[in-house]
Amino acid sequence: MSSIPRPSPPLLFFVVDDTMATRILLASALLSVSALLCATAFSPVSSHVGRTVPLRLVSTSPADADTKSPTNEISQSYDSIVVGGGPAGLLSAIMIAQRDSKQKVAVFDRLPAPPSPTDEKVWQQTDRYYLIGLGHRGQRALDRFGVWDEVEAVSAPVVGRKDWQPGAKADEGVERLAADKPTTTQVLPRDKLVGVLYKHIMDNYADQVELHYEYQVTPTSFGDEADDSAATGVTLSVSKCSTVDETSTTPNPEAECEVDTYQTVTGNFLIGADGAARGIANAMEANDSERRSKQSALQRLFGGVKPFKVKRFEDDNKRVYKTVPVKVPSDWRFDLNYSARSKGNRITFEALPADDQGTYCALLLMKEDDELAQPNSDPKQLHQFFDEEFQQFGPLITDETLALVAEKPSSNLPAFRYAGPRINEGGATVLLGDAIHTVKPYFGLGANTALEDVSVLADSLEETSTLKDGVRAFSDKRAGEANALVTISRNMDRPGKLGTAAFIIPLILDGMFHKLAPRLFAPNMFAMFQKTGTSFRYMQARKRFDRIAQLSILGSIFYGMFSAAKSLVSVIAKKIGVVQLLF
Ligand SMILES: Cc1cc2nc3c(=O)[nH]c(=O)nc-3n(C[C@H](O)[C@H](O)[C@H](O)COP(=O)(O)OP(=O)(O)OC[C@H]3O[C@@H](n4cnc5c(N)ncnc54)[C@H](O)[C@@H]3O)c2cc1C
């Protein structure tokens, strides 16, 4: 009998267990998941320490030759300032510009401007960019602000997957199409998505939105911080950065920022969309802890302002990865997620399309201490590993590529973090995107939820009459979502055999009970991720209810069976003249 291996990170690159029922369950659920990374974009924030020295700041020119250049000048004040030019930051700028054509918005990012989304030479280097899959959440948000068509035009659809079980021969892959999925996942590099948003801003809102690249922002004041009832604006310091090693074959851009010179900029509204670097959140956390240290216990309890903290989970189920560019043969489908596991679950191979021409980006997902995860590992060993374990993919990768893969260092997946229970500071600052919820990319929810945050912020601003009320409404709506998303995702990534059981058993229970009583029991979590209009908090509560009901029913059944067996034995014992046996 086969054992149930741990489904190590079930991204689009989940690993399926060996029991058929669960495999089908998992596969159908996970088909809907949408993400693959081809490399990390992490870059730690340099600390900003320095004197106030006004500085002439020069912005970089955009990498996109098709669009107008962004402005070079940084003003002293703006209506709105967005820190972070990732998907969430740029969509936020578009949202604000659409809400009010008189608003002056500045976006700052510490890295260079993104490449043109249509520059094929750039995107052919698939292992320099990580891919993200956009499902219904991301697509709806982009559509709401009129950008989806442009994003879709440069994305590749994924309509299903083909899996090889450990030890399977090249022709033993099993193909499954996600026929009943309401939204087809569209895959593109994260930086290409950013390129589309950048171009959209330059084409439509260049007079309103200033894009400043290679500038790092650090908040120096959040305005009236005594409580969250005022909106008195924020003060920020902006430093010039330069990017190190732009020619690197891995997409780990590092920025070095000048630490002792900066320009002071003020804004009425600050959106912290600085991702996992979380510079704004760190400043809010320091601010909160300083404020609380000055308060009495009673003030802390009844002062009316919720605390602010970043919950940092220890990564106890760590996986690292290396990226592999792959060209699939012309007789393979170009719209599938190809996936294989090696024997003993040592390494998982996952590949998603980088375009619709068969250019794929694959990921080798492994434990940190695996010898093939090390930099400058032996290319012959890697070759041999592919020959033995991934025969279907080995012939698609040249020796030269394998040598480069063996040589490069592996990258870490992001760790689980969420911010809360409030995600605003005063009445003028909000956080969104990865800054409030960082998850491993297994379920393809990071970018999708970040884009959805922007849509919820737009709702909050629309539903209220003042900025401070909008900011507070957004915090109330979204902080719980960030918590629920990260908690759900982390619970599905617990280490060891218990972790495997905690992942598999709920899927089996949900599969059984939802089939028996679909009105009473919700489908499994993966299927719930795909439901439109379903919040993470609802999913969390629904699954708690389901679990209690399932265990109560199973408990009652077992108790009933036990009681019946006991009565039967008792009757038989009386009949054959034995007064009391065991019972
Ligand atoms: C390796 C990896 C793989 C991933 N794979 C997937 C996937 O497959 N599917 C999916 O949905 N999601 C995936 N994600 C997550 C997804 O990329 C993020 O959820 C998404 O990019 C979040 O968008 P964001 O705008 O909130 O943050 P980011 O995209 O992180 O953007 C933040 C921006 O802020 C800038 N910045 C940071 N600090 C400062 C500062 N102080 N001043 C100025 N600028 C600053 C950064 O340079 C960056 O450009 C992955 C993430 C990583 C790291």
PDBQT file of the ligand as one rigid body, heavy atoms in Angstrom, charges set to zero:
ROOT
HETATM    1  C1  LIG A 601       8.793  34.786  -5.283  1.00  0.00    +0.000 C 
HETATM    2  C2  LIG A 601       7.364  35.186  -5.350  1.00  0.00    +0.000 A 
HETATM    3  C3  LIG A 601       6.464  34.443  -6.087  1.00  0.00    +0.000 A 
HETATM    4  C4  LIG A 601       5.122  34.794  -6.163  1.00  0.00    +0.000 A 
HETATM    5  N1  LIG A 601       4.243  34.066  -6.922  1.00  0.00    +0.000 NA
HETATM    6  C5  LIG A 601       2.941  34.432  -6.960  1.00  0.00    +0.000 A 
HETATM    7  C6  LIG A 601       2.019  33.736  -7.713  1.00  0.00    +0.000 A 
HETATM    8  O1  LIG A 601       2.394  32.766  -8.329  1.00  0.00    +0.000 OA
HETATM    9  N2  LIG A 601       0.712  34.155  -7.715  1.00  0.00    +0.000 N 
HETATM   10  C7  LIG A 601       0.263  35.245  -7.035  1.00  0.00    +0.000 A 
HETATM   11  O2  LIG A 601      -0.910  35.617  -7.078  1.00  0.00    +0.000 OA
HETATM   12  N3  LIG A 601       1.148  35.918  -6.310  1.00  0.00    +0.000 NA
HETATM   13  C8  LIG A 601       2.457  35.542  -6.271  1.00  0.00    +0.000 A 
HETATM   14  N4  LIG A 601       3.337  36.230  -5.543  1.00  0.00    +0.000 N 
HETATM   15  C9  LIG A 601       2.828  37.303  -4.787  1.00  0.00    +0.000 C 
HETATM   16  C10 LIG A 601       2.608  38.486  -5.668  1.00  0.00    +0.000 C 
HETATM   17  O3  LIG A 601       3.733  38.761  -6.431  1.00  0.00    +0.000 OA
HETATM   18  C11 LIG A 601       2.309  39.574  -4.712  1.00  0.00    +0.000 C 
HETATM   19  O4  LIG A 601       1.191  39.195  -3.941  1.00  0.00    +0.000 OA
HETATM   20  C12 LIG A 601       2.007  40.856  -5.422  1.00  0.00    +0.000 C 
HETATM   21  O5  LIG A 601       3.098  41.233  -6.218  1.00  0.00    +0.000 OA
HETATM   22  C13 LIG A 601       1.706  41.885  -4.351  1.00  0.00    +0.000 C 
HETATM   23  O6  LIG A 601       1.615  43.110  -4.944  1.00  0.00    +0.000 OA
HETATM   24  P1  LIG A 601       1.976  44.395  -4.110  1.00  0.00    +0.000 P 
HETATM   25  O7  LIG A 601       1.815  45.499  -5.071  1.00  0.00    +0.000 OA
HETATM   26  O8  LIG A 601       1.213  44.384  -2.857  1.00  0.00    +0.000 OA
HETATM   27  O9  LIG A 601       3.495  44.220  -3.667  1.00  0.00    +0.000 OA
HETATM   28  P2  LIG A 601       4.869  44.049  -4.563  1.00  0.00    +0.000 P 
HETATM   29  O10 LIG A 601       4.508  43.432  -5.845  1.00  0.00    +0.000 OA
HETATM   30  O11 LIG A 601       5.786  43.376  -3.675  1.00  0.00    +0.000 OA
HETATM   31  O12 LIG A 601       5.264  45.543  -4.827  1.00  0.00    +0.000 OA
HETATM   32  C14 LIG A 601       5.788  46.342  -3.817  1.00  0.00    +0.000 C 
HETATM   33  C15 LIG A 601       6.659  47.397  -4.460  1.00  0.00    +0.000 C 
HETATM   34  O13 LIG A 601       7.061  48.313  -3.464  1.00  0.00    +0.000 OA
HETATM   35  C16 LIG A 601       8.401  48.688  -3.701  1.00  0.00    +0.000 C 
HETATM   36  N5  LIG A 601       8.910  49.173  -2.419  1.00  0.00    +0.000 N 
HETATM   37  C17 LIG A 601       9.146  48.452  -1.310  1.00  0.00    +0.000 A 
HETATM   38  N6  LIG A 601       9.556  49.254  -0.319  1.00  0.00    +0.000 NA
HETATM   39  C18 LIG A 601       9.583  50.512  -0.808  1.00  0.00    +0.000 A 
HETATM   40  C19 LIG A 601       9.913  51.781  -0.264  1.00  0.00    +0.000 A 
HETATM   41  N7  LIG A 601      10.265  51.935   1.013  1.00  0.00    +0.000 N 
HETATM   42  N8  LIG A 601       9.857  52.866  -1.056  1.00  0.00    +0.000 NA
HETATM   43  C20 LIG A 601       9.483  52.755  -2.341  1.00  0.00    +0.000 A 
HETATM   44  N9  LIG A 601       9.139  51.571  -2.910  1.00  0.00    +0.000 NA
HETATM   45  C21 LIG A 601       9.186  50.472  -2.152  1.00  0.00    +0.000 A 
HETATM   46  C22 LIG A 601       9.054  47.450  -4.227  1.00  0.00    +0.000 C 
HETATM   47  O14 LIG A 601      10.195  47.752  -5.000  1.00  0.00    +0.000 OA
HETATM   48  C23 LIG A 601       7.938  46.840  -5.064  1.00  0.00    +0.000 C 
HETATM   49  O15 LIG A 601       8.015  47.224  -6.404  1.00  0.00    +0.000 OA
HETATM   50  C24 LIG A 601       4.683  35.913  -5.469  1.00  0.00    +0.000 A 
HETATM   51  C25 LIG A 601       5.589  36.684  -4.737  1.00  0.00    +0.000 A 
HETATM   52  C26 LIG A 601       6.928  36.331  -4.687  1.00  0.00    +0.000 A 
HETATM   53  C27 LIG A 601       7.902  37.171  -3.927  1.00  0.00    +0.000 C 
ENDROOT
TORSDOF 0
